[in-house]
Amino acid sequence: MRGLKKLFTYEEAAALLPEVQRLTGDAVAEVESLAENSDSDSYQTIIGRWADAITSMGIEVKGLWLIDFDNGSGYYCWRYPEESLQYFHTYDEGFPGRVKLQ
């Protein structure tokens, strides 16, 4: 289920980050605990459940363990296992163009 598109202030995004980190850490641990011979459906189920939980908060999933908080002029960007919300990029630049917040 997709969440509604939401705009976040930095403070709002930072306040949600601990829950995002918990959900992501749990999903990463679950994926890592799968046996090497597990079928791909198991991985997809875990990743899909993680993505649904993230999008239900209005956050955009941009890749595996990579999320963006839309702030109206670009994105606050976080990737597991970063410890805090430290990066920003414009809509056009995407992940390769992210810059460290001051």
C-alpha positions as CSV (number, residue, x, y, z in Angstrom):
1,M,0.0,0.0,0.0
2,R,1.4,3.4,-1.0
3,G,1.4,6.3,1.4
4,L,0.4,9.8,0.4
5,K,3.1,12.1,-1.0
6,K,4.3,14.1,2.0
7,L,6.7,17.0,2.4
8,F,9.0,17.0,5.4
9,T,10.9,19.7,7.3
10,Y,14.3,18.5,8.4
11,E,13.0,18.2,12.0
12,E,10.1,16.0,10.9
13,A,12.4,13.8,8.8
14,A,15.0,13.5,11.6
15,A,12.2,12.6,14.1
16,L,11.1,9.7,11.9
17,L,14.6,8.5,11.3
18,P,14.9,6.3,14.4
19,E,11.8,4.3,13.3
20,V,13.2,4.1,9.8
21,Q,16.5,2.8,11.1
22,R,14.7,0.2,13.3
23,L,12.6,-1.0,10.4
24,T,15.6,-1.1,8.1
25,G,17.9,-2.8,10.6
26,D,15.3,-5.5,11.3
27,A,14.7,-6.1,7.5
28,V,18.5,-6.3,6.9
29,A,18.9,-8.8,9.7
30,E,16.1,-10.9,8.4
31,V,17.6,-10.9,4.9
32,E,21.0,-11.8,6.2
33,S,19.6,-14.7,8.3
34,L,18.1,-16.4,5.2
35,A,20.1,-19.4,4.1
36,E,22.1,-19.0,0.9
37,N,19.7,-21.5,-0.8
38,S,16.6,-19.6,0.1
39,D,14.3,-18.8,-2.8
40,S,14.2,-15.2,-4.1
41,D,10.5,-14.9,-3.0
42,S,11.7,-14.9,0.6
43,Y,14.0,-11.9,-0.1
44,Q,11.3,-10.1,-2.0
45,T,8.7,-10.6,0.7
46,I,11.0,-9.1,3.4
47,I,12.1,-6.2,1.1
48,G,8.5,-5.6,0.0
49,R,7.3,-5.5,3.6
50,W,10.1,-3.0,4.5
51,A,9.2,-0.8,1.5
52,D,5.5,-0.8,2.4
53,A,6.3,0.3,5.9
54,I,8.5,3.1,4.7
55,T,6.1,4.4,2.1
56,S,3.2,4.2,4.5
57,M,5.0,7.0,6.4
58,G,5.1,9.2,3.3
59,I,8.7,8.5,2.7
60,E,10.0,7.5,-0.8
61,V,11.9,4.3,-1.3
62,K,14.7,4.9,-3.9
63,G,16.6,1.7,-3.8
64,L,17.5,-1.2,-1.5
65,W,17.8,0.3,2.0
66,L,17.8,3.8,0.4
67,I,15.1,6.4,1.1
68,D,14.3,10.0,0.5
69,F,12.3,12.5,2.5
70,D,10.8,15.1,0.0
71,N,11.2,18.7,1.4
72,G,9.6,20.6,-1.5
73,S,12.9,21.6,-3.2
74,G,14.6,18.2,-3.2
75,Y,15.3,15.3,-0.8
76,Y,16.9,14.6,2.5
77,C,18.6,11.3,1.7
78,W,19.4,8.4,4.0
79,R,21.0,5.0,3.2
80,Y,21.5,2.1,5.6
81,P,23.6,2.1,7.8
82,E,24.1,5.8,8.1
83,E,23.8,7.0,11.7
84,S,21.9,10.2,11.0
85,L,20.2,12.3,8.3
86,Q,23.2,14.0,6.8
87,Y,22.6,14.4,3.0
88,F,20.5,16.4,0.6
89,H,20.1,16.3,-3.2
90,T,17.9,18.1,-5.6
91,Y,15.2,16.4,-7.6
92,D,17.4,16.4,-10.8
93,E,20.7,15.3,-9.2
94,G,19.6,12.2,-7.4
95,F,21.8,10.1,-5.2
96,P,25.1,10.7,-7.1
97,G,24.6,14.5,-6.5
98,R,23.9,14.4,-2.8
99,V,25.8,16.8,-0.6
100,K,26.5,16.7,3.1
101,L,24.3,19.0,5.1
102,Q,26.1,21.6,7.2
